[in-house]
Amino acid sequence: MSESTIRRKLKNPAFIEQYDQARRKAFSISLGRLQYMTTQACSVIEELLNSKKPSSTRLSAARTILEYGVKWLELSDIETRLSSLEKKMEGK
C-alpha cells in the first residue's frame, strides 16, 4: 500500500473507526492473555513462598507480569472512560 493511500485512508472517519475497533479487539485479546498469565504468576509466587531454594529469575518474571497486568488494566480503564467521554461529546 502506498503512502498516499495510507494518508487518504487516515482522513476517512469510517476507516479510522474500523481501525480503532480492530485495535481495541487486539488489545482486548492481549488483556485476556495477560489476565490468564497473572493467575500463573500468582501461582509462581505461591510456589516461591513455599520453596526453600532461590528462584530469582522466576520471581522477577512473576513480578513483571503482575506489574504489567496492573498497568494494562489501568490503561484499559482509561480507554473505556475516554471512549465514553468521546461518545458523550459527539452527542452534544
C-alpha positions in Angstrom: 0.0 0.0 0.0 1.4 3.4 -1.0 2.0 6.2 1.4 -0.6 8.4 -0.4 -3.2 5.6 0.0 -2.5 5.4 3.7 -2.7 9.1 4.1 -6.0 9.2 2.2 -7.5 6.3 4.4 -6.4 8.1 7.6 -8.6 11.0 6.6 -11.6 8.8 6.2 -13.7 8.7 9.5 -15.2 5.3 8.7 -11.7 3.8 8.2 -10.4 5.3 11.4 -13.4 3.9 13.3 -12.8 0.4 11.8 -9.1 0.7 12.6 -9.8 1.7 16.2 -12.3 -1.2 16.6 -9.7 -3.7 15.3 -7.0 -2.2 17.6 -9.4 -2.4 20.6 -10.2 -6.0 19.8 -6.5 -6.9 19.6 -5.9 -5.1 22.9 -8.8 -7.0 24.5 -7.4 -10.3 23.4 -4.0 -9.4 24.7 -5.5 -8.3 28.0 -7.3 -11.6 28.3 -4.0 -13.4 27.8 -2.4 -11.2 30.4 -5.1 -11.9 32.9 -4.5 -15.7 32.4 -0.8 -15.2 32.9 -1.4 -13.1 36.0 -3.1 -16.2 37.6 0.0 -18.2 36.6 2.3 -15.5 38.1 0.4 -15.7 41.4 0.9 -19.4 41.4 4.7 -18.9 40.8 4.8 -16.5 43.8 2.9 -19.0 45.9 5.4 -21.8 44.9 8.3 -19.5 45.8 6.9 -18.6 49.2 6.7 -22.3 50.0 10.1 -23.2 48.4 13.5 -23.2 50.2 15.6 -22.7 47.0 16.3 -19.3 45.4 14.3 -18.6 42.3 15.1 -15.0 41.5 14.5 -15.4 37.7 11.0 -16.8 38.2 10.2 -14.3 40.8 11.3 -11.5 38.5 9.1 -12.9 35.7 6.1 -13.2 38.0 6.6 -9.7 39.3 6.9 -8.3 35.8 3.7 -10.0 34.7 1.9 -8.6 37.7 3.3 -5.1 37.2 2.3 -5.0 33.6 -1.1 -6.5 34.4 -1.9 -3.6 36.7 -0.6 -1.1 34.1 -2.6 -2.7 31.3 -5.7 -2.8 33.4 -5.3 0.9 34.2 -4.9 1.7 30.5 -7.9 -0.4 29.6 -10.0 1.5 32.2 -8.7 4.9 30.9 -9.5 3.8 27.3 -13.0 2.8 28.3 -13.6 6.1 30.2 -12.2 8.2 27.3 -14.3 6.4 24.8 -17.4 7.1 26.9 -16.5 10.8 27.2 -15.9 11.0 23.4 -19.4 9.4 22.8 -21.0 12.0 25.1 -19.2 14.8 23.4 -20.4 13.6 20.0 -23.9 13.7 21.3 -23.7 17.4 22.1 
